[in-house]
Amino acid sequence: MTDAPRVLRLGPPSEDLDALAAFLRAAAGTDVTITVDSARPFSTPELQLLLAARQDPSGPASVTVGPASPRLVAGLALLGLEALLEVAA
């Protein structure tokens, strides 16, 4: 039996990124899903934290971001990150 993925919701842009960093540090070996509030652009600081977590051998087993949107999918493809970060429907 597989454990359900751990989920973190990123809210409005005014929220601090410390919660995301702590969540990713605590997610060693697990599947994680990051949902992004529609009012918050998914930007460089979030991507840097997610990429660092994916490349850390003691980090999460997988990272999924969502919800899917044409902007998110195109942005990940443009940056060449579609193979490192999955996109949730």
C-alpha positions as CSV (number, residue, x, y, z in Angstrom):
1,M,0.0,0.0,0.0
2,T,1.3,3.5,-0.9
3,D,1.0,6.4,1.4
4,A,-1.0,9.4,0.1
5,P,1.1,12.3,-1.0
6,R,1.7,15.1,1.4
7,V,0.0,18.3,0.2
8,L,0.9,22.0,0.7
9,R,-1.2,24.9,-0.6
10,L,0.6,28.1,-1.4
11,G,-1.7,31.0,-0.8
12,P,-1.4,34.7,-1.7
13,P,1.9,36.1,-2.7
14,S,2.4,37.8,0.7
15,E,3.0,34.5,2.4
16,D,6.6,33.6,3.4
17,L,8.4,30.9,1.6
18,D,9.7,29.4,4.9
19,A,6.6,27.2,5.1
20,L,7.4,25.7,1.6
21,A,11.1,25.1,2.6
22,A,10.1,23.5,5.9
23,F,7.5,21.3,4.2
24,L,10.0,20.1,1.6
25,R,12.7,19.4,4.2
26,A,10.2,17.3,6.2
27,A,9.1,15.3,3.1
28,A,12.1,13.1,2.8
29,G,11.3,10.1,0.6
30,T,7.6,10.9,0.2
31,D,5.5,12.1,-2.7
32,V,4.5,15.7,-2.3
33,T,1.9,17.9,-4.1
34,I,2.1,21.7,-4.1
35,T,-1.1,23.5,-5.0
36,V,-0.7,27.1,-6.0
37,D,-3.5,29.6,-5.3
38,S,-4.7,31.3,-8.5
39,A,-3.9,34.7,-6.9
40,R,-0.2,33.7,-6.5
41,P,2.1,33.6,-9.5
42,F,4.3,30.5,-9.5
43,S,7.7,32.3,-9.6
44,T,11.4,31.8,-9.3
45,P,11.7,31.5,-5.5
46,E,9.2,28.6,-5.5
47,L,10.8,26.9,-8.5
48,Q,14.3,27.2,-6.9
49,L,13.0,25.5,-3.7
50,L,11.3,22.8,-5.6
51,L,14.3,22.1,-7.9
52,A,16.6,22.0,-4.9
53,A,14.3,19.5,-3.2
54,R,14.1,17.3,-6.3
55,Q,17.9,17.2,-6.6
56,D,18.5,16.5,-2.9
57,P,19.0,12.7,-2.4
58,S,17.2,13.0,1.0
59,G,14.4,15.1,-0.5
60,P,10.9,14.1,-1.6
61,A,10.5,11.1,-3.9
62,S,8.4,13.1,-6.3
63,V,7.0,16.7,-6.6
64,T,3.7,17.5,-8.3
65,V,2.5,21.0,-8.8
66,G,-0.9,22.2,-9.8
67,P,-3.5,22.8,-10.6
68,A,-2.6,22.5,-14.3
69,S,-3.0,25.6,-16.4
70,P,-1.7,26.4,-19.8
71,R,0.6,29.0,-18.2
72,L,2.1,26.6,-15.8
73,V,2.6,23.8,-18.3
74,A,4.1,26.2,-20.9
75,G,6.4,27.8,-18.2
76,L,7.8,24.4,-17.1
77,A,8.3,23.4,-20.7
78,L,10.1,26.7,-21.5
79,L,12.4,26.2,-18.6
80,G,13.0,22.5,-19.4
81,L,11.6,21.4,-16.1
82,E,8.7,19.3,-17.2
83,A,10.7,16.1,-16.6
84,L,11.5,17.1,-13.0
85,L,8.2,18.4,-11.8
86,E,4.9,16.7,-12.5
87,V,1.7,18.8,-13.1
88,A,-1.5,17.8,-11.4
89,A,-4.8,18.1,-13.3
